[in-house]
Each structure stands twice: as C-alpha cells, then as structure tokens.
Amino acid sequence: MKRLNSFLVKKILLEIIWTIQLLVTICVTNWFAIKTMSTKNPVQRIKYLQDLPEAPPRAPLKTKVIALYLPQFHEIPENNEFWGSGFTEWTNVKKAKSNFFGHYQPHIPIQNNYYDLSDVSVMEHQMQIAKRFGIDAFGIYYYLFDGKPILEKPINNILNSPNIDFPFFLIWANENWTRTWDGEGQKILLKQSYKEGWEIQFVDSITPFLKDKRYFKFKGKAILGIYLPYAIPNLTESILLIRNQVRRTLGIELFIIGSTSHESFSCAESGIDAKYIFAPNVPTSKPNTSLLYKISNCQKPGFAKNYADFIFNDRNENNINKGETFFKGVFPSWDNTPRRGSKARLVRGSSPRLFEYWLFRELMISAKDKSQTEDLLFINAWNEWGEGCHLEPDEKFGYKWLWAIWDSKKNVYDNNSS
C-alpha cells in the first residue's frame, strides 16, 4: 500500500511539473512571437467564416506556400476489405479519445463537416478556400502499387474538372501500405515491389497530370515529389530513367524533390534536385519512461519536444547534407492519437499565433535571401486529421490556422513594401 501511495504521489508531482513547464513555455513563446513580429494585422479571432477574404498580396513574395494534401477521405474497395465496410480516414478520427487531462482529442471538423472526397465539389471548395487564404498549391499524395493507383478518385475528379482553377502537383507516397491506422505499422497490406520496368508504368500513370495546365512548376519545371526516396532500389538509375522518359515522351522537364521523413538520402548521388522538409520529423524510437528521466525532462512518455523547439532550433533539418538545395517545412500542430491511441506522439504548445510567427519568420528569411529568385515553403498539412495536423477549420480553432497564413503573407508584403 505504501508503495502504491508513493507511486501515486510521484505521478501527481510529475503531472504538476509537466503542466507548469508547458504553461510557461506557451506564455514565453507566444510573448516572443508577438514582440518580434511587429505585426500590423493581428490574427483575427473568428470561429465561423462568413465571407472569404481577398487573397493576400503576393507580387513581391518569391516564396510559394505549398500545403500537403491527403486524399484518404472516401471509401475504396481495398480499405473496405482491410478494415471493414465504410472505412475512411474519418473512422479513426471520430474514435479518438483524450489520453490525459487537457488533451485536445478528438479533433472535430467545423460544423461536423466529415466530408466525402468522392464528391468533386468538396475538393473544389477546399481549393477556393486555400487560394483565398494564401496557399499557392496543393502537393497531393499519389498512391501507386505496381502500376495500380489507389485512392485516385479525388485527383482524377480534379483532372476531369478543368473549371477548378488551383495549382497542384503529385507526391508519390511510395511506402508500403501497412496497418498504421491501428498502430501496427509492421503488418504490410500492399507492398511496393519495384518490379523490373516499374519506372515506365509510373511515368505512364502520372502523364495525364503532368500534361494538365494547372500542374505546378518550379523554375519552369514540373515538380514531382517522392515521399521515401531511400526506399527505392537503384535510386540513381530509376530517377534518371523517369526523368528521361518524361522528357522523351512529353517534352517536360522534371524538378524532383524528396522528403526528409525517416532515413536520409543524398541529392548528389541520387540525382534528385532538392529535399523538402517534412515537419515535424517526430522521432519514432521508444521513449525513455523512467521516472527520473520524466521528471528531469518535464516530459510525458510518448511526447516529442515543444513546438517552440521546431521553430527556433531547426529541429527539422537533421537530414540535410551540406550544400544540398532544400525547402523549409512548417506545421500547425501534431498529435497522432487517432492512429496510435495511448501510444501517440504529439508536439505540445502549438498555437495559431506561434504558427503565424513561424510562417512570417520563414517567409521573411526567404524574402531577404538574394541568392534565390524562387522558393517554396511546405506546410504539413491541409488535412492530416489522423495526425492532428490540419489547416482545415475545426470546432476549437475555427479558421485561425488559415488566417495565420493570410496574416503572415500580408505582413511580409507590408514589411517589404515599406
């Protein structure tokens, strides 16, 4: 009984220490953001948007803001087979539960808008909102296994709707499809086999998108993203083959980028043009759960560092080699409880104000860099609801994450114009 009481006392003390440390961090970092931004247009605190704003001025901004986009919000035969009839990304988002006092879960889309991406009007509306709040393009995840596309209906709907005026490009999600939805990432459901000749199949599959006039270009070249370059056998040869095949059949030059997620790779050796920072690069190793470690670090098991660490310590740039071209990455928040349950990892202390400051900081750095005439900034993500990482409005924050983009771009414009 004494041992149990001692354990409870230690646990309560740990909770108190963690809560105090979190509150101090949030207060200090928000104060710093407010003081250093010299913002002329503070974040507008609204919950429901009545009218879309005019898009922020963009003429002097060489940095284009890219939002990563997940198409997994509609039923497909594969998911119905693996998980049961009706499964979509929303299934686990709705089931998420709070793991501790004050834990913000579940994330509920504003006005309970659990949309279905098989309806093209949904994506059209999303693109209209994104454009008006200052997002320049969507980087849409593209799933292809041995030449067979999966979750392709939303992007095909866009392809067949030329009236929708918003730039996009593809990021090949070339990881094995596993039971990540329930935390069992080692169980493979669909495998990337990279059979001989897969590169030709891949180019044939993406050709209709590359030919679309809305396909996003960087320095005159069509951007093609690869989520896990290191997973591709004979990476250098495959990149060269894909690049040459697109050039030969379409007369299009590619600008190929790879994410910094998971293991690193070399741009110089692989022939990939640049890296984009996939933020946050939350470590996946098992956390140290000893009581001494938790108290000394003021950290709960499963937690990553504070949000401020990613802003001020360039925590996301660990996989960048010297001399490589790379594009910065930011994120509004992170909490993968819907997918991991009690084993979830999350980044604590995020807020729309800090997110706005981070965006403003990165855009200003880029604006002052005279060595580049064009730049990109990646936001993870438009709609990663399963990882608590979304710009889309929810019941708690409303449209504040989107207003942070609008305000940061407007502030950069004002600072450069004065």
Secondary structure, 3 states (H helix, E strand, C coil): CHHHHHHHHHHHHHHHHHHHHHHHHHHHHHHHHHHHHCCCCCCCCCCCCCCCCCCCCCCCCCEEEEEEECCCCCCCHHHHHHHCCCCCHHHHHHHCCCCCCCCCCCCCEHHHCCCCCCCHHHHHHHHHHHHHCCCCEEEEEEEEECCEEECCHHHHHHHCCCCCCCCEEEEECCCCEEEHHHCEEEEEEECCCCCCCHHHHHHHHHHHHHCCCCECEECCEEEEEECCHHHCCCHHHHHHHHHHHHHHHHCCCEEEEEECCCCCCCHHHHCCCEEECCCCCCCCCCCCCCHHHHHHHCCCCCCCCEHHHHHHCCHHHCCCCCCCCEEEEECCCEECHHHHHHHCCEEECCCHHHHHHHHHHHHHHHHHCCCCCCEEEEECCCEEHHHCEECCCECCCECHHHHHHHHHHHHHHHHHHC
